[in-house]
Amino acid sequence: MVAVLIVDVDVPGAASLKQKRSVMVPLTERLRSRFKVSVARLAGLDSYRWERLGVCVMGSDPKVLEDLLTAEQYKDSIGEE
């Protein structure tokens, strides 16, 4: 079974693609290392205000996958309160 989560991330303080990348690259690495998931930057790559991430994980228990991919799990990594 494969579970997928699509997340749009706003980067309001970024004034350039370089500034956005300095936020998004560490974020994707934190998600990968903390949750052991695959993360891809899907859209918004040419915009410095937002980006769409795809998070994916495989497993055999649907409940475990659902719990792993709830948005609440990622708030600390994304920096929301």
MARBA-3410 file (N, C-alpha, C, O; in Angstrom, 1 decimal):
81
0.8,-1.2,0.0,0.0,0.0,0.0,0.9,1.2,0.0,1.9,1.3,0.7 ~ 0.5,2.2,-0.7,1.2,3.5,-0.8,0.3,4.6,-0.4,-0.8,4.7,-0.8 ~ 0.8,5.5,0.5,0.1,6.7,1.0,0.8,7.9,0.5,2.1,8.0,0.5 ~ 0.0,8.9,0.1,0.6,10.1,-0.5,-0.1,11.3,0.2,-1.3,11.3,0.4 ~ 0.7,12.3,0.5,0.3,13.6,1.1,0.8,14.7,0.2,2.0,14.8,0.0
0.0,15.6,-0.2,0.4,16.8,-1.0,0.2,18.0,-0.1,-0.9,18.2,0.5 ~ 1.3,18.8,0.0,1.3,19.9,0.9,1.7,21.2,0.2,2.8,21.1,-0.5 ~ 1.0,22.3,0.3,1.4,23.5,-0.3,2.0,24.3,0.9,1.4,24.5,1.9 ~ 3.3,24.8,0.7,4.0,25.5,1.7,4.2,26.9,1.2,4.8,27.2,0.2 ~ 3.7,27.9,2.0,4.0,29.3,1.7,5.3,29.7,2.3,5.6,29.3,3.5
6.1,30.5,1.6,7.3,31.1,2.1,7.3,32.6,2.0,7.8,33.2,1.1 ~ 6.5,33.2,2.9,6.2,34.7,2.7,7.5,35.6,2.9,7.5,36.6,2.3 ~ 8.5,35.2,3.6,9.7,36.0,3.8,10.7,36.0,2.6,11.6,36.7,2.6 ~ 10.5,35.1,1.7,11.5,34.9,0.6,11.3,36.0,-0.4,10.2,36.2,-0.9 ~ 12.4,36.6,-0.8,12.4,37.6,-1.9,13.1,37.1,-3.1,13.2,37.9,-4.1
13.5,35.9,-3.1,14.2,35.3,-4.3,14.1,33.8,-4.3,13.8,33.2,-3.2 ~ 14.4,33.2,-5.4,14.4,31.7,-5.4,15.4,31.1,-4.5,15.3,30.1,-3.9 ~ 16.6,31.8,-4.4,17.7,31.4,-3.6,17.2,31.4,-2.1,17.5,30.4,-1.4 ~ 16.5,32.4,-1.7,16.0,32.4,-0.3,15.0,31.4,-0.1,15.0,30.7,1.0 ~ 14.1,31.1,-1.0,13.1,30.1,-0.8,13.8,28.7,-0.7,13.5,27.9,0.1
14.8,28.5,-1.6,15.5,27.2,-1.6,16.2,27.0,-0.3,16.3,25.9,0.2 ~ 16.7,28.1,0.3,17.4,27.9,1.6,16.4,27.5,2.7,16.9,27.1,3.8 ~ 15.1,27.7,2.5,14.1,27.2,3.5,13.6,25.8,3.1,13.5,24.9,3.9 ~ 13.4,25.6,1.8,12.8,24.3,1.3,13.7,23.1,1.4,13.3,22.0,1.8 ~ 15.0,23.3,1.1,15.9,22.2,1.1,16.1,21.6,2.5,16.0,20.4,2.7
16.4,22.4,3.5,16.4,21.9,4.9,15.1,21.3,5.3,15.1,20.3,6.1 ~ 14.0,21.9,4.9,12.7,21.3,5.3,12.5,19.9,4.7,12.1,19.0,5.4 ~ 12.8,19.7,3.4,12.6,18.4,2.8,13.6,17.4,3.5,13.2,16.2,3.7 ~ 14.8,17.8,3.8,15.7,16.9,4.5,15.3,16.5,5.9,15.4,15.4,6.3 ~ 14.7,17.5,6.6,14.1,17.2,7.9,13.0,16.2,7.9,12.9,15.2,8.6
12.1,16.4,6.9,11.0,15.4,6.7,11.5,14.0,6.4,11.0,13.0,7.0 ~ 12.5,13.9,5.5,13.0,12.6,5.1,13.7,11.9,6.3,13.5,10.8,6.5 ~ 14.5,12.7,7.1,15.2,12.0,8.2,14.3,11.8,9.4,14.5,10.7,10.1 ~ 13.4,12.7,9.7,12.6,12.5,10.9,11.5,11.5,10.7,11.2,10.7,11.6 ~ 10.9,11.4,9.5,9.7,10.6,9.3,10.0,9.4,8.4,9.1,8.5,8.2
11.2,9.3,7.8,11.5,8.2,6.9,10.5,8.1,5.8,10.0,7.0,5.5 ~ 10.3,9.2,5.1,9.3,9.2,4.0,10.1,9.8,2.8,11.2,10.3,2.9 ~ 9.5,9.6,1.6,10.1,10.2,0.4,9.4,11.5,0.2,8.2,11.7,0.4 ~ 10.2,12.5,-0.2,9.7,13.9,-0.4,10.1,14.4,-1.7,11.3,14.3,-2.1 ~ 9.2,15.0,-2.5,9.5,15.5,-3.8,9.0,17.0,-3.9,7.9,17.2,-3.4
9.7,17.8,-4.5,9.3,19.2,-4.8,8.5,19.2,-6.1,9.1,19.0,-7.1 ~ 7.2,19.4,-6.1,6.3,19.1,-7.2,6.0,20.3,-8.0,6.0,20.2,-9.3 ~ 5.7,21.4,-7.4,5.3,22.6,-8.2,5.7,23.9,-7.4,6.1,23.8,-6.3 ~ 5.6,25.0,-8.1,6.0,26.3,-7.5,7.5,26.5,-7.5,8.0,27.3,-6.8 ~ 8.2,25.7,-8.3,9.7,25.8,-8.3,10.2,27.1,-8.9,11.3,27.5,-8.5
9.4,27.7,-9.7,9.8,29.0,-10.3,9.2,30.2,-9.6,9.3,31.3,-10.0 ~ 8.5,30.0,-8.5,7.9,31.0,-7.7,8.6,31.1,-6.4,9.0,30.1,-5.8 ~ 8.9,32.3,-5.9,9.6,32.4,-4.6,8.7,32.6,-3.4,9.1,32.8,-2.3 ~ 7.4,32.5,-3.6,6.4,32.6,-2.6,5.8,31.3,-2.0,5.3,31.3,-0.9 ~ 5.8,30.3,-2.8,5.2,29.0,-2.4,5.8,27.8,-3.1,6.5,28.0,-4.1
5.6,26.6,-2.6,6.0,25.4,-3.2,5.1,24.3,-2.8,4.6,24.3,-1.7 ~ 4.9,23.3,-3.7,4.1,22.2,-3.4,5.0,21.0,-3.2,5.9,20.7,-4.1 ~ 4.8,20.3,-2.1,5.6,19.1,-1.8,4.7,17.9,-1.8,3.6,17.9,-1.5 ~ 5.3,16.8,-2.3,4.6,15.5,-2.3,5.4,14.6,-1.3,6.6,14.5,-1.4 ~ 4.6,14.0,-0.3,5.2,13.1,0.7,4.6,11.8,0.5,3.4,11.6,0.3
5.5,10.7,0.4,5.0,9.4,0.1,5.7,8.4,1.0,6.8,8.5,1.4 ~ 4.9,7.4,1.4,5.4,6.3,2.2,4.7,5.0,1.8,3.6,5.0,1.5 ~ 5.4,3.9,2.0,4.9,2.6,1.7,4.8,1.7,2.9,5.6,1.9,3.8 ~ 3.8,0.9,3.0,3.6,0.0,4.2,2.4,-0.9,4.0,1.7,-0.9,3.0 ~ 2.3,-1.8,4.9,1.2,-2.8,4.8,0.0,-2.5,5.7,-1.1,-3.1,5.4
0.1,-1.6,6.7,-1.0,-1.3,7.6,-1.6,0.0,7.2,-0.9,1.0,7.5 ~ -2.8,0.1,6.7,-3.4,1.4,6.3,-3.5,2.4,7.5,-3.3,3.6,7.3 ~ -3.8,1.9,8.7,-3.9,2.8,9.8,-2.6,3.5,10.2,-2.5,4.6,10.5 ~ -1.5,2.7,10.1,-0.2,3.2,10.4,0.2,4.3,9.4,0.7,5.4,9.7 ~ -0.1,4.0,8.1,0.2,5.0,7.0,-0.6,6.2,7.2,-0.1,7.3,7.0
-1.9,6.1,7.5,-2.8,7.3,7.7,-2.3,8.1,8.9,-2.2,9.3,8.8 ~ -1.9,7.4,10.0,-1.4,8.2,11.1,-0.1,8.9,10.8,0.2,10.0,11.3 ~ 0.8,8.2,10.0,2.1,8.8,9.6,1.9,10.1,8.8,2.7,11.0,8.9 ~ 0.9,10.1,7.9,0.8,11.1,6.9,-0.3,12.2,7.3,-0.8,12.9,6.4 ~ -0.7,12.2,8.5,-1.6,13.3,8.9,-0.8,14.6,9.0,0.4,14.6,9.3
-1.4,15.7,8.6,-0.8,17.0,8.5,-0.2,17.4,9.9,0.8,18.1,10.0 ~ -0.9,17.0,11.0,-0.5,17.4,12.3,1.0,16.9,12.6,1.7,17.6,13.3 ~ 1.3,15.8,12.0,2.7,15.2,12.2,3.8,16.1,11.7,4.9,16.1,12.2 ~ 3.5,17.0,10.7,4.5,17.7,10.0,4.6,19.2,10.5,5.5,19.9,10.0 ~ 3.7,19.6,11.3,3.7,21.0,11.7,5.0,21.5,12.3,5.5,22.6,12.0
5.6,20.7,13.2,6.9,21.0,13.8,8.0,21.2,12.8,8.8,22.1,12.8 ~ 8.0,20.2,11.8,9.0,20.3,10.8,8.9,21.4,9.8,9.8,22.0,9.4 ~ 7.6,21.8,9.6,7.3,22.9,8.7,7.5,24.2,9.4,7.7,25.3,8.7 ~ 7.4,24.2,10.7,7.5,25.5,11.5,6.3,26.1,11.9,6.3,27.3,12.3 ~ 5.1,25.5,11.7,3.8,26.0,12.1,3.6,25.8,13.6,4.2,24.9,14.2
2.8,26.6,14.2,2.5,26.4,15.6,1.1,25.8,15.8,0.7,25.6,16.9
END
